[in-house]
Amino acid sequence: MFLKKDNQKNKDKTYMKLALNLASERIGLTGTNPSVGCVIVKDNEVISIGQTSFNGRPHAEHNAILNADKKKIKGSTMYVSLEPCTHFGKTSPCTDIIIKSKIKKLYYAIDDIDLRTSKKAKKKLNNGNVVVVRNFLKYEAKKIYYSYFFNKINKYPYVTGKIASSKDNFSTYIGKQITNSHSQKVSHLLRYKNQGILITSKTCNSDNPRLNCRLGGLEKFSPVKFILDKDLKINLKSNIVKNSKNEKTYIFYNREQNSKKMFLRKSGIILIKIDLGPDNNMLISNILRYIKNIGIHYLLVEGGYTLTRDFLDKSIYNEFYLFKSNSKLLKKGKNNIRSIISNLNFYFKNKKKINTFLEDDILINYR
């Protein structure tokens, strides 16, 4: 008897881990809604899966039910990575469609933090004759939903930083990339996973980046661009300005330059004036609030030495990626980031080397 129960519990864990993996895949890609994974099982066979749709709707439970064989779904068991919603928004509650589909039992991994739903699903589903198991694999789910919970509680977006360096800790090598092509593809994957990307006009003018995602098939998920440019020094012939009519771009500025402002606005760029703080720099807090208020919950910062150091000192980063080449630049290198690496080790509790098949490069994630 005990062996049979243990065996079923292990199967339940397997199905829930699949739901958690489905949720993890779309973090940062589901608009203002959380990324959720859903698995439907009948007679220990997976009959359907679902994920939150890109931009947030329909929800994962709705998609899984739509994808299921209607003859099999009655009496099935559902595994969901997050508590199903109980409130009416732009769509009807997931709990309603679950009850209507006559699902027999539902496991979910962690309570939602949204007050409209939090800890309400169990009672509603029980009233609809659905057996509910709450907080199943809660610890694993907590790690996946850390950024979602952060976004629900805070006025700032979840901020991820990245920087590349040589083996001897230089971040700049004029005319060449420091890391290899595999690392650059991972950088594009980070762009895909974030809704917005932030740089300074200094980086724009020196590197002339495009800031889009150039992985095959994922180009449409390129992030919204944000440029810090207090004195409007951006090069009007840069890729950022050239492509701004087709790619949403914001510039945060303070100094008035009417002729340049007119050109930038005609180019399709949205200009946002930001007040200066005591240090004579734009108030980053105001910038981050603005970014969050327009629906950008996941922000990637591709900063150079100064911006990276400033954001670290202000404890803005929620996590950070350090790409480290196996090559030394020696006298060809510029901007030694040894102090930045030291600060990363100080500010973040967790440091993990990620195996991403970067060949001779190393990728370290700080959280």
Secondary structure, DSSP 8 states (H G I E B T S, - for coil): -HHHHHHHHHHHHHHHHHHHHHHHHTTTSSTTS---EEEEEETTEEEEEEE--GGG-S-HHHHHHHHS-HHHHTT-EEEESS----S-SSS--HHHHHHHTT--EEEESS----TTTTTTHHHHHHHTT-EEE-STTHHHHHHHTHHHHHHHH-SS-EEEEEEEE-TT-EEE-TTS-SS-HHHHHHHHHHHHH-SEEEEEHHHHHHH----S--STT-GGG--EEEEE-TT----TTSHHHHTTTTS-EEEEE-S--HHHHHHHHHTT-EEEE--B-TTSSB-HHHHHHHHHHTT--EEEE---HHHHHHHHHTT--SEEEEEE-S---GGG-EEE-HHHHHHHHHH-S-EEEE----TT-EEEEE-
